[in-house]
Amino acid sequence: MTFSASIITLYPDMFPGSLGQSLAGRALERGDWSCEAIPLRDFGDGKHANVDDTPAGGGAGMVLRADVLSQAIDSVIQPEDTRPRLLMSPRGKPLTQKRVREFAAGDGVVIVCGRFEGVDQRVIDARNLEEVSIGDYILSGGEVAATVLLDAIVRLLPGVMGNDASGTHESFENDLLEHPHYTRPAVWEGQTIPEVLTSGNHKKIAEWQQEQSEALTKSRRPDLMAKRQKTLDKD
């Protein structure tokens, strides 16, 4: 079954964007996944197709209206549609590789791209939107975040990567950062490839890679290392 992504956005021309290139683009051409951009402005109110209004209680910025956004969502969701309904939001749960794999194992996703100050909480609650964050920073809107999410998902779909094992030897798998990589030339600016990697001893190579991953994770992401240790302690 084709993985289906429906994206509700004020800027439909931003899709597929970079998702139309490289691995994701070739997979899109093959029909491994589909990308449908739904213009939120089509559901706007009045002759000016308004989609937002001032926040209740005062404050800066504008808020996407519940009535407008709900119509857009309802136009996409069919009764039998079980795809997760996502809202790209800086206050959402941080996106993890584990969650990406869960999305990739499903039939697709419906993504709402927020804009302005935010989205009326009532539509978030009524349409069961799962808020997802790609990091502790603020973007102009959810379109870039949606692209990041879809890029992470699509590359894990069957057949998208030339070597499916590639996706299991990367950063964040098993709560570790990926080990360093080297290739030709053997000597570059006086630096050589670690001898173990050219030894042909696969056992020692695997041990070296594991040690490097653990050292990098401990140094750069102690939070991941602590999480990994908890998992190991449980086992």
C-alpha positions as CSV (number, residue, x, y, z in Angstrom):
1,M,0.0,0.0,0.0
2,T,1.3,3.5,-0.9
3,F,2.2,5.7,2.0
4,S,-0.1,8.7,1.8
5,A,0.9,12.2,3.1
6,S,-1.8,14.9,3.2
7,I,-0.5,18.3,4.2
8,I,-2.8,21.2,5.2
9,T,-1.0,24.5,4.6
10,L,-1.3,28.1,3.6
11,Y,1.6,27.6,1.2
12,P,0.8,24.5,-0.9
13,D,3.5,25.4,-3.4
14,M,6.1,24.5,-0.8
15,F,5.4,20.8,-1.5
16,P,6.9,18.5,-2.5
17,G,9.8,21.0,-2.5
18,S,13.0,19.2,-1.6
19,L,10.9,16.0,-1.1
20,G,10.8,15.9,-4.9
21,Q,14.5,15.4,-5.1
22,S,17.0,12.5,-4.4
23,L,15.7,9.4,-2.7
24,A,12.3,10.8,-1.7
25,G,11.8,12.3,-5.2
26,R,12.5,9.0,-6.9
27,A,10.2,7.2,-4.5
28,L,7.5,9.8,-5.2
29,E,7.9,9.2,-9.0
30,R,7.7,5.4,-8.5
31,G,4.5,5.7,-6.4
32,D,6.1,4.4,-3.2
33,W,4.4,7.4,-1.5
34,S,2.1,10.2,-2.4
35,C,2.1,13.9,-1.3
36,E,-1.1,15.9,-1.4
37,A,-1.0,19.6,-0.4
38,I,-4.4,21.0,0.7
39,P,-4.6,24.8,0.5
40,L,-6.0,26.1,3.8
41,R,-7.1,29.3,2.2
42,D,-9.7,27.4,0.2
43,F,-11.7,27.0,3.4
44,G,-11.3,30.6,4.5
45,D,-14.2,32.8,5.6
46,G,-15.8,35.5,3.6
47,K,-14.7,37.2,0.4
48,H,-11.2,37.6,1.7
49,A,-10.9,33.9,2.7
50,N,-9.8,34.8,6.2
51,V,-8.2,31.9,8.1
52,D,-7.1,33.6,11.3
53,D,-8.3,36.1,13.9
54,T,-7.0,38.0,17.0
55,P,-6.3,35.9,20.1
56,A,-9.1,35.7,22.7
57,G,-7.8,37.5,25.8
58,G,-5.5,39.7,23.8
59,G,-1.9,39.3,22.9
60,A,0.4,39.5,19.9
61,G,-0.1,37.8,16.6
62,M,-3.0,36.0,15.1
63,V,-4.5,32.5,15.6
64,L,-5.7,30.0,13.0
65,R,-9.5,29.7,13.4
66,A,-11.0,26.4,14.5
67,D,-13.9,26.5,12.1
68,V,-11.7,27.1,9.1
69,L,-9.1,24.5,10.0
70,S,-11.6,21.9,11.0
71,Q,-13.2,22.1,7.5
72,A,-9.8,21.5,5.9
73,I,-9.1,18.5,8.1
74,D,-12.6,17.1,7.5
75,S,-12.1,17.4,3.8
76,V,-9.2,15.0,4.0
77,I,-10.2,12.5,6.7
78,Q,-12.5,9.8,5.5
79,P,-14.4,7.6,8.0
80,E,-12.0,4.7,7.4
81,D,-8.9,6.9,7.6
82,T,-6.7,5.8,10.5
83,R,-3.7,7.9,9.6
84,P,-2.2,9.9,12.5
85,R,-3.3,13.6,12.6
86,L,-0.3,15.7,13.3
87,L,0.2,19.4,14.1
88,M,3.8,20.6,13.7
89,S,4.2,22.7,16.8
90,P,7.2,23.9,19.0
91,R,5.3,22.8,22.1
92,G,4.8,19.2,20.8
93,K,6.6,16.1,21.9
94,P,10.1,16.0,20.4
95,L,10.3,13.9,17.3
96,T,12.4,10.7,17.8
97,Q,13.7,8.0,15.4
98,K,11.4,5.6,17.2
99,R,8.3,7.7,16.4
100,V,9.5,8.1,12.8
101,R,9.7,4.3,12.4
102,E,6.2,4.0,13.8
103,F,4.9,6.5,11.2
104,A,6.8,4.8,8.4
105,A,5.1,1.5,9.4
106,G,1.6,3.0,8.8
107,D,-0.5,4.0,5.9
108,G,0.5,7.7,6.0
109,V,0.0,10.9,7.9
110,V,-2.2,14.0,7.9
111,I,-0.1,17.0,8.8
112,V,-1.4,20.4,9.8
113,C,1.2,23.2,9.2
114,G,0.7,25.9,11.8
115,R,1.2,29.6,11.1
116,F,1.1,32.9,13.0
117,E,0.8,32.7,16.8
118,G,-0.8,29.3,16.9
119,V,-3.9,27.2,16.4
120,D,-7.2,27.4,18.2
121,Q,-7.0,24.8,21.0
122,R,-10.5,23.6,20.3
123,V,-9.7,22.1,16.9
124,I,-6.6,20.5,18.4
125,D,-8.8,18.8,21.0
126,A,-11.8,18.0,18.8
127,R,-9.8,16.6,15.9
128,N,-7.3,14.7,18.1
129,L,-4.2,16.4,16.7
130,E,-0.9,15.1,17.9
131,E,1.5,18.0,18.3
132,V,5.0,17.2,17.1
133,S,8.2,19.3,17.5
134,I,11.4,18.9,15.6
135,G,13.4,21.0,18.0
136,D,13.5,23.7,20.7
137,Y,13.4,26.7,18.3
138,I,10.8,28.7,16.5
139,L,10.1,28.5,12.7
140,S,8.0,30.9,10.6
141,G,5.5,28.0,10.1
142,G,5.0,24.3,10.1
143,E,5.9,23.7,6.4
144,V,9.7,23.3,7.0
145,A,9.0,21.1,10.0
146,A,6.6,18.9,7.9
147,T,9.3,18.5,5.2
148,V,11.8,17.4,7.9
149,L,9.3,14.9,9.3
150,L,8.4,13.5,5.9
151,D,12.0,13.2,4.8
152,A,12.7,11.2,7.9
153,I,9.7,8.9,7.2
154,V,10.0,8.4,3.5
155,R,13.6,7.2,3.6
156,L,12.5,4.3,5.8
157,L,9.8,3.1,3.5
158,P,10.5,-0.3,1.9
159,G,12.7,0.0,-1.2
160,V,13.5,3.7,-0.8
161,M,17.1,3.3,0.3
162,G,19.2,1.1,-1.8
163,N,20.4,-0.9,1.2
164,D,17.6,-1.3,3.8
165,A,20.2,-2.1,6.4
166,S,21.4,1.5,6.1
167,G,18.5,2.7,8.2
168,T,19.5,0.5,11.1
169,H,23.1,1.7,11.5
170,E,22.5,5.4,12.0
171,S,22.4,7.9,14.8
172,F,19.6,7.5,17.4
173,E,19.2,3.8,16.6
174,N,19.6,2.0,20.0
175,D,20.0,5.5,21.6
176,L,23.5,6.0,20.2
177,L,25.1,8.5,17.8
178,E,26.7,7.0,14.7
179,H,30.4,6.2,14.7
180,P,32.8,8.1,12.4
181,H,33.2,7.2,8.7
182,Y,36.2,7.2,6.4
183,T,36.9,6.5,2.7
184,R,39.5,7.1,0.1
185,P,42.1,8.5,-0.1
186,A,44.0,6.5,2.5
187,V,46.0,9.6,3.5
188,W,44.5,13.1,3.4
189,E,46.4,16.2,4.7
190,G,48.6,13.9,6.7
191,Q,45.7,12.1,8.3
192,T,45.2,8.3,7.9
193,I,42.3,6.0,8.2
194,P,42.2,4.2,11.5
195,E,44.2,1.0,11.0
196,V,41.4,-1.3,12.3
197,L,39.1,-0.3,9.5
198,T,41.5,-1.6,6.9
199,S,42.4,-4.7,8.8
200,G,39.6,-6.9,7.4
201,N,38.8,-8.2,10.9
202,H,35.1,-7.6,11.0
203,K,34.8,-8.5,14.7
204,K,37.4,-5.8,15.6
205,I,35.8,-3.3,13.3
206,A,32.4,-3.8,14.9
207,E,33.9,-3.4,18.3
208,W,35.7,-0.2,17.3
209,Q,32.5,1.2,15.8
210,Q,30.6,0.4,19.0
211,E,33.2,2.0,21.2
212,Q,33.3,5.1,19.0
213,S,29.5,5.4,19.1
214,E,29.4,5.1,22.8
215,A,32.2,7.6,23.3
216,L,30.6,10.2,21.0
217,T,27.2,9.7,22.6
218,K,28.6,10.1,26.1
219,S,30.5,13.3,25.1
220,R,27.8,15.0,22.9
221,R,24.5,13.6,24.1
222,P,24.8,12.4,27.8
223,D,21.0,12.4,27.9
224,L,20.9,9.7,25.2
225,M,23.6,7.7,27.0
226,A,21.6,7.9,30.3
227,K,18.5,6.7,28.4
228,R,20.4,3.8,26.9
229,Q,21.8,2.8,30.3
230,K,18.3,2.7,31.7
231,T,17.2,0.4,28.9
232,L,20.2,-1.9,29.4
233,D,19.5,-2.0,33.2
234,K,15.9,-3.1,32.6
235,D,17.1,-5.9,30.3
